[in-house]
Amino acid sequence: MQPLDVGVFGPFKGKCKIIFNDWHLNHPGRMVTIYDIPSLTKSAFFESFALKNITPGFQKFGIWPFNRMAFSDDDFLTAFITR
């Protein structure tokens, strides 16, 4: 269960890939420096780390609001040891 990876960090990573790719296309031969990163990632950060993305990540896994029925018994079958 990684609700933040699914709802926040995954979309952030995807948006950053697009932003950095566009930057490289517009600045051929230049490298991204540590001074460029904040301005490049600012919009991706605010879009990804929003409440509208965080809450559904936890809802999907039944953590918030708490849902005992989020997983069925079949989901736990791989945890059983077989001989």
Phi and psi restraints in degrees (value plus and minus 20) as a CYANA .aco file:
   2 GLN   PHI    -151.1  -111.1
   2 GLN   PSI      53.7    93.7
   3 PRO   PHI     -82.7   -42.7
   3 PRO   PSI     -53.5   -13.5
   4 LEU   PHI     -94.6   -54.6
   4 LEU   PSI     -51.3   -11.3
   5 ASP   PHI     -85.6   -45.6
   5 ASP   PSI     -59.7   -19.7
   6 VAL   PHI     -94.8   -54.8
   6 VAL   PSI     -64.7   -24.7
   7 GLY   PHI    -111.9   -71.9
   7 GLY   PSI     -43.1    -3.1
   8 VAL   PHI    -143.7  -103.7
   8 VAL   PSI     -80.8   -40.8
   9 PHE   PHI     -89.2   -49.2
   9 PHE   PSI     -54.4   -14.4
  10 GLY   PHI     -81.8   -41.8
  10 GLY   PSI     -73.3   -33.3
  11 PRO   PHI     -81.8   -41.8
  11 PRO   PSI     -56.9   -16.9
  12 PHE   PHI     -82.0   -42.0
  12 PHE   PSI     -65.1   -25.1
  13 LYS   PHI     -82.5   -42.5
  13 LYS   PSI     -62.9   -22.9
  14 GLY   PHI     -83.0   -43.0
  14 GLY   PSI     -62.5   -22.5
  15 LYS   PHI     -87.6   -47.6
  15 LYS   PSI     -57.9   -17.9
  16 CYS   PHI     -84.7   -44.7
  16 CYS   PSI     -59.3   -19.3
  17 LYS   PHI     -78.7   -38.7
  17 LYS   PSI     -63.6   -23.6
  18 ILE   PHI     -85.6   -45.6
  18 ILE   PSI     -65.1   -25.1
  19 ILE   PHI     -82.6   -42.6
  19 ILE   PSI     -66.2   -26.2
  20 PHE   PHI     -88.6   -48.6
  20 PHE   PSI     -56.0   -16.0
  21 ASN   PHI     -83.7   -43.7
  21 ASN   PSI     -64.8   -24.8
  22 ASP   PHI     -81.9   -41.9
  22 ASP   PSI     -60.6   -20.6
  23 TRP   PHI     -81.8   -41.8
  23 TRP   PSI     -65.0   -25.0
  24 HIS   PHI     -84.0   -44.0
  24 HIS   PSI     -56.6   -16.6
  25 LEU   PHI     -86.7   -46.7
  25 LEU   PSI     -54.5   -14.5
  26 ASN   PHI    -105.9   -65.9
  26 ASN   PSI     -34.3     5.7
  27 HIS   PHI    -150.7  -110.7
  27 HIS   PSI      46.8    86.8
  28 PRO   PHI     -82.9   -42.9
  28 PRO   PSI     117.5   157.5
  29 GLY   PHI      63.9   103.9
  29 GLY   PSI     -28.2    11.8
  30 ARG   PHI    -119.5   -79.5
  30 ARG   PSI     135.0   175.0
  31 MET   PHI    -128.1   -88.1
  31 MET   PSI     128.7   168.7
  32 VAL   PHI     -93.7   -53.7
  32 VAL   PSI     109.8   149.8
  33 THR   PHI    -123.0   -83.0
  33 THR   PSI     151.2   191.2
  34 ILE   PHI     -85.2   -45.2
  34 ILE   PSI     -40.0     0.0
  35 TYR   PHI     -99.7   -59.7
  35 TYR   PSI     -39.9     0.1
  36 ASP   PHI    -105.3   -65.3
  36 ASP   PSI     -47.3    -7.3
  37 ILE   PHI     -79.3   -39.3
  37 ILE   PSI     -67.1   -27.1
  38 PRO   PHI     -78.4   -38.4
  38 PRO   PSI     -63.9   -23.9
  39 SER   PHI     -90.3   -50.3
  39 SER   PSI     -51.5   -11.5
  40 LEU   PHI     -93.5   -53.5
  40 LEU   PSI     -58.3   -18.3
  41 THR   PHI    -112.6   -72.6
  41 THR   PSI     -25.2    14.8
  42 LYS   PHI     -76.4   -36.4
  42 LYS   PSI     -71.3   -31.3
  43 SER   PHI     -87.4   -47.4
  43 SER   PSI     -59.3   -19.3
  44 ALA   PHI     -83.9   -43.9
  44 ALA   PSI     -58.1   -18.1
  45 PHE   PHI     -82.3   -42.3
  45 PHE   PSI     -70.6   -30.6
  46 PHE   PHI     -88.3   -48.3
  46 PHE   PSI     -50.3   -10.3
  47 GLU   PHI     -93.7   -53.7
  47 GLU   PSI     -58.3   -18.3
  48 SER   PHI    -103.9   -63.9
  48 SER   PSI     -60.3   -20.3
  49 PHE   PHI    -111.5   -71.5
  49 PHE   PSI      27.6    67.6
  50 ALA   PHI    -125.6   -85.6
  50 ALA   PSI     133.8   173.8
  51 LEU   PHI     -77.5   -37.5
  51 LEU   PSI     -52.1   -12.1
  52 LYS   PHI     -85.3   -45.3
  52 LYS   PSI     -39.2     0.8
  53 ASN   PHI    -119.8   -79.8
  53 ASN   PSI     -53.0   -13.0
  54 ILE   PHI     -90.9   -50.9
  54 ILE   PSI     -70.7   -30.7
  55 THR   PHI     -79.8   -39.8
  55 THR   PSI     -66.6   -26.6
  56 PRO   PHI     -82.0   -42.0
  56 PRO   PSI     -49.5    -9.5
  57 GLY   PHI     -81.8   -41.8
  57 GLY   PSI     -60.4   -20.4
  58 PHE   PHI     -97.0   -57.0
  58 PHE   PSI     -51.6   -11.6
  59 GLN   PHI     -87.4   -47.4
  59 GLN   PSI     -58.2   -18.2
  60 LYS   PHI     -78.7   -38.7
  60 LYS   PSI     -56.7   -16.7
  61 PHE   PHI    -115.3   -75.3
  61 PHE   PSI     -16.3    23.7
  62 GLY   PHI      56.8    96.8
  62 GLY   PSI      -1.7    38.3
  63 ILE   PHI    -103.7   -63.7
  63 ILE   PSI     -59.9   -19.9
  64 TRP   PHI    -158.9  -118.9
  64 TRP   PSI     104.0   144.0
  65 PRO   PHI     -83.5   -43.5
  65 PRO   PSI     131.2   171.2
  66 PHE   PHI     -77.8   -37.8
  66 PHE   PSI     111.5   151.5
  67 ASN   PHI    -154.8  -114.8
  67 ASN   PSI      86.6   126.6
  68 ARG   PHI     -85.3   -45.3
  68 ARG   PSI     -42.0    -2.0
  69 MET   PHI    -116.6   -76.6
  69 MET   PSI      -5.8    34.2
  70 ALA   PHI     -84.6   -44.6
  70 ALA   PSI     -48.4    -8.4
  71 PHE   PHI    -142.3  -102.3
  71 PHE   PSI     122.9   162.9
  72 SER   PHI    -116.2   -76.2
  72 SER   PSI     151.4   191.4
  73 ASP   PHI     -81.5   -41.5
  73 ASP   PSI     -50.1   -10.1
  74 ASP   PHI     -83.5   -43.5
  74 ASP   PSI     -48.7    -8.7
  75 ASP   PHI     -86.4   -46.4
  75 ASP   PSI     -41.5    -1.5
  76 PHE   PHI    -121.6   -81.6
  76 PHE   PSI     -16.1    23.9
  77 LEU   PHI     -81.0   -41.0
  77 LEU   PSI     -54.9   -14.9
  78 THR   PHI     -90.3   -50.3
  78 THR   PSI     -32.4     7.6
  79 ALA   PHI    -101.5   -61.5
  79 ALA   PSI     -36.3     3.7
  80 PHE   PHI     -96.5   -56.5
  80 PHE   PSI     119.6   159.6
  81 ILE   PHI    -105.6   -65.6
  81 ILE   PSI     110.6   150.6
  82 THR   PHI    -130.1   -90.1
  82 THR   PSI     131.3   171.3
